[in-house]
């Protein structure tokens, strides 16, 4: 078993600054868990505490069936891949990958077998005789991942391993690490992975589950799709998704045919009965109204629309190839609509256009607590 359990884990520095506020989390055996959040949210600090590179000031960290609070990193059964590769410049790729095993006095023939097996998995067999200066950033990062694999650890820890790579390389390495996780599981090897990133696209595409952090606290832990469709609070709603969810101040008002969301003095849209039932106690109150860009269309994308049609002033239209991002304003508030290019209207700056809101897929958050009241 290689699950990781954090029980009330805290980190407070000597100057009194508290970076981590009592985190409780269970990472399952064989799971790919992603820590995501903005800069300074303590995701790397939490990872380093699991690794033993950062001392905890409260709580317990359990790896497998051992409390590892007082164990040094080398005895925790972990292997870490860093952002800056951390390869020895005077050693070849083979020597870099084999170094940890040599220090552990693993037999030479087993070292050779493990290194070559990892090289095949990562498609780096032809790089084994090269030194780091002779490789690209993506190749160096594969060597760093290979060095972790050969150790056959209980847990793999990745600290923003792709942030130094260009956009195209990031995508290919993202796919390779995800494939590697599935291959290790299929082979029956330990494949528990904890991956830190600030890039929510990486988090959404790689993780079995995602832990969203902010200011050293867990905001929500769930599958990528549940985080996207059912955010627990306004922070998660705004952080997960690209382009971001539209989040605006609104007021819930009673209407003859249900409950309305008043976006501006001239624009009120009506909630579906299912949504209205969940927020009826908040009628008359100010709320945060949230809707994904893909749930705002136009009459061409939703020709049978009968309600929730509003007029907006077009600010910018971004052509993305297969879709368009339309930035428009209602009153003084800007919204984003995301529509397939074949169904998009021809719009230009300053034009008044008609937009349709799909309120079956909206989210409404309490104005004070910012908790989702439509769940």
C-alpha positions, -999 to 999 in steps of 0.1 A, spaced: 0 0 0 13 35 -9 -14 58 2 -5 92 17 -26 106 45 -23 142 59 -39 147 93 -42 183 105 -9 192 89 3 227 97 33 248 88 42 279 108 75 298 103 96 313 132 83 348 123 48 336 131 36 334 95 13 304 91 16 289 56 -5 258 60 -37 257 81 -45 221 93 -48 202 60 -67 169 61 -63 148 29 -61 112 19 -43 103 -14 -53 68 -24 -30 40 -33 -21 43 -70 -39 77 -74 -27 106 -95 -34 136 -72 -28 171 -84 -23 201 -61 -33 233 -79 -37 269 -68 -23 304 -73 12 314 -64 17 315 -26 -11 290 -18 13 266 -2 10 238 -27 48 234 -30 53 237 7 28 209 13 46 187 -12 79 194 4 65 185 38 54 151 24 90 147 10 106 157 43 123 187 28 102 210 50 96 204 87 59 203 98 48 222 129 16 203 135 -3 171 125 8 138 110 20 126 76 15 89 69 30 72 39 18 36 35 14 24 71 42 46 86 40 80 103 70 97 87 71 130 106 105 124 119 120 103 91 146 119 67 136 121 30 158 91 20 138 68 44 103 79 33 100 58 2 96 88 -21 112 101 -53 109 137 -63 111 154 -97 120 191 -94 112 221 -116 149 227 -125 158 190 -133 186 189 -106 208 167 -128 246 163 -122 262 182 -151 294 160 -152 274 127 -155 258 111 -185 220 105 -185 227 68 -176 249 78 -146 224 104 -134 196 78 -134 218 51 -118 234 73 -91 208 69 -64 208 31 -69 246 30 -66 244 49 -34 219 23 -21 243 -4 -31 219 -21 -56 237 -48 -76 252 -36 -109 232 -59 -132 199 -48 -115 209 -11 -119 215 -17 -156 182 -35 -160 162 -8 -142 178 21 -160 173 6 -195 137 -4 -186 130 32 -175 147 46 -207 124 24 -229 93 37 -210 104 73 -215 117 68 -250 152 81 -241 174 51 -248 194 71 -274 202 98 -248 218 76 -221 254 85 -232 248 122 -233 254 148 -207 228 173 -196 243 202 -216 239 182 -248 201 178 -242 170 200 -246 149 210 -216 123 183 -224 150 156 -227 165 167 -193 131 165 -177 127 129 -190 160 120 -175 149 135 -142 116 114 -143 136 83 -153 158 88 -122 127 88 -101 113 57 -118 144 35 -113 142 39 -76 107 22 -75 95 45 -47 62 42 -28 53 77 -39 63 100 -68 64 137 -61 64 162 -89 71 199 -81 60 220 -112 82 198 -134 70 213 -167 71 250 -160 105 256 -176 94 240 -209 78 258 -239 41 253 -246 44 225 -272 69 205 -250 47 209 -220 18 193 -238 39 163 -249 55 158 -215 21 161 -198 8 133 -220 39 112 -213 37 115 -175 0 106 -176 7 76 -198 35 66 -175 12 66 -145 -13 43 -163 15 20 -175 30 16 -140 -5 8 -126 -10 -18 -154 23 -35 -146 13 -37 -110 40 -13 -98 34 14 -72 21 44 -90 9 69 -64 17 103 -78 14 138 -62 18 166 -88 21 203 -81 12 229 -107 -2 264 -110 -16 255 -144 -52 245 -141 -52 230 -176 -25 206 -165 -45 198 -134 -77 191 -154 -60 168 -179 -37 149 -156 -53 143 -123 -75 114 -111 -85 140 -84 -75 176 -79 -69 193 -45 -75 231 -50 -55 251 -24 -57 288 -15 -39 305 14 -28 272 28 -63 258 30 -81 231 10 -109 247 -10 -122 215 -26 -109 180 -35 -127 161 -63 -125 148 -98 -117 172 -126 -153 171 -140 -169 176 -106 -147 206 -99 -156 220 -132 -194 214 -131 -200 216 -93 -175 240 -77 -180 242 -39 -173 279 -37 -166 310 -58 -128 306 -56 -129 271 -72 -154 283 -98 -132 312 -109 -99 292 -108 -109 261 -126 -117 265 -163 -102 284 -192 -116 308 -201 -127 315 -166 -163 312 -154 -183 345 -156 -188 356 -120 -209 387 -114 -228 404 -86 -266 399 -90 -298 400 -69 -324 372 -67 -359 386 -72 -394 371 -71 -412 369 -105 -446 357 -116 -431 327 -134 -403 318 -109 -372 334 -94 -352 359 -114 -315 368 -114 -313 406 -118 -280 413 -137 -287 450 -143 -317 473 -141 -328 463 -176 -318 426 -176 -334 399 -154 -331 362 -164 -352 334 -149 -339 304 -131 -350 268 -140 -374 253 -114 -347 229 -102 -323 258 -95 -350 280 -81 -360 254 -55 -324 253 -41 -320 291 -36 -356 302 -26 -344 312 9 -321 337 -7 -348 357 -25 -342 395 -22 -305 390 -14 -274 399 -33 -255 368 -46 -226 359 -69 -240 346 -102 -217 322 -122 -220 307 -156 -194 291 -179 -186 308 -212 -198 278 -232 -233 281 -215 -237 316 -231 -247 312 -267 -264 332 -294 -296 326 -313 -277 307 -340 -263 282 -314 -297 279 -296 -323 287 -323 -352 274 -302 -344 296 -272 -375 310 -256 -362 329 -226 -332 343 -208 -323 363 -239 -303 395 -231 -287 422 -252 -250 429 -248 -224 452 -264 -195 434 -281 -161 444 -270 -137 419 -285 -140 387 -306 -111 363 -303 -108 337 -331 -95 304 -317 -98 283 -349 -126 259 -340 -144 284 -317 -147 320 -308 -145 338 -275 -169 368 -275 -163 394 -248 -194 416 -243 -208 439 -217 -242 441 -200 -242 475 -183 -207 480 -169 -200 442 -164 -180 422 -190 -189 386 -198 -173 359 -220 -192 337 -244 -176 306 -261 -193 294 -293 -184 269 -320 -171 289 -350 -195 273 -375 -225 285 -354 -211 319 -345 -226 352 -357 -204 376 -375 -198 402 -348 -176 432 -345 -165 458 -319 -193 481 -306 -221 460 -321 -252 451 -300 -258 414 -300 -283 389 -285 -270 363 -261 -288 333 -246 -280 321 -210 -285 284 -203 -295 286 -166 -298 249 -161 -260 250 -159 -254 281 -138 -241 283 -103 -251 308 -76 -229 316 -46 -237 332 -13 -225 368 -13 -209 366 21 -196 331 25 -190 325 -13 -203 289 -8 -222 274 -38 -259 274 -28 -271 256 -59 -254 223 -51 
